[in-house]
Amino acid sequence: MGIFRFKQFTVDDSRCGMKIGTDGVLLGSWACAGNASSVIDAGTGSGLIALMMAQRYRHARIIGIDIDESSALDAKYNASVSPWSDRIEIINTDVLGWTPDNHTPEVGHPLCIISNPPFFTEALHSPDSSRSLARHGSGFGIGTLIQWASKIMTQNGDTLSFIAPADRDSEVQYQLSLSRLAAIRISDVRPRHDRKAIRRLYEVTRECDVKSPCLTETVTLREPDGSYTQQYSILTGQFYLDK
């Protein structure tokens, strides 16, 4: 694709298998890191979400992890030319083998884990191997993300935020239950007011830390004339140049 210019940073995704799209921008705008000491972008790709979280949470240390070498190269470059290069670390490794315990320097809690995970399950994969890895996950998808995150969410205040197809909610809820995690905030994402939700945003934490019912809401992207809704414009306004 090329160069994408946002208000405070630029993203080059020319080597990255999974290109910048609405899902990533939505998640990076919506996810809440609160008072997290560390934000972990699992499957960082070109580093878009890592950069968005660095802009929003000036106190947090950002760690982006991606198994694909080309994606990690894009992410490292994008982080290095950003205003937050001193707070963003990009690691080229399999996220499923990474834990805060084997990382130097030590990763602080509370943790905010954020991920736009692969969720395509079709038998026919993309002929582009890096795009196939990004989209289909070769062992990393929604279920494995939840299982992995649950193992490193060990303290009160640790959270996981991710995006998934809306029609896979039953699977997501089952996986969360197996891992003893629970949603504390969910947003359905509709392309227009008269359309069904196509994506669902989740913020989850450990079941033992849940203090109140899950907050549910809806985000609508476009008006009937194709323009962005005021809701979406406000949500993403600190990033898009034309907002």
C-alpha positions, 0 to 999 in steps of 0.5 A: 500500500505505502505511506499513511499519514496520521496527525502525529505519526506516519506508518509505512506498511510496504513490507507488512503482510497485513495492511492498514485497515479500519479494524486496526484504527478502530481498535487503537482508538477504542481500547482503554489502557487506563493506568497500565504500565505496559501496553503489549501489541500482540501481532503488531504488524506495521506498528499502527496500534502500538503507535496509536497507544503511544500517542494516547497513553504518554505514561506507558511503555509500548511493546509490539510483537510480531512473528513476521520479520518483514512486518517487524522491520516496518514496525521498527522503522515506524516507531523509530521515526515517531515522537515516542521512539524512546517508549516503543520496543518492537520484537520479532518473535512468536508472541505465543512464546513470549512472556513478561517473565522472559523479557528484559527489562522487566515488564510492569503491571498493570498490563494492557494487551491489545490485538487485532488477531487473525480470524479468517478460517477459510481453507484457501489461504492467500498465496502471499505467505506473509499475508497468509500468516497475518490473516490466518495465523498459523497457530495464532488466532482468537482462541490462542490469543485468549489462552496466551493472554490469560497466562500473563494476566496475573494481576488486578487491572490487567486487561485484554482488548481485541476485535473479532467478527460479530458472528463469532461471539459464541466462540469468543465467549466460550474461549473466555470462559475456558480461560476464566476471563470475562468481558467488561466492555463490548462494542458492536461495530455496524457499517451503517445504522440499517446494517447488522454488526460485522465486528465486535470489540472486546475489553476483558479482564480476569473473572475474579476482578470483575466488579460490575456488569459488562458495558455494551454499546454500538459504534456505527461507521457511516451515514446513508450517504457514505460519510463518517458518522459523528460518533466515528469521527469523534472516536478517531478524530485524534488520528485522522488528518481530515477529522 
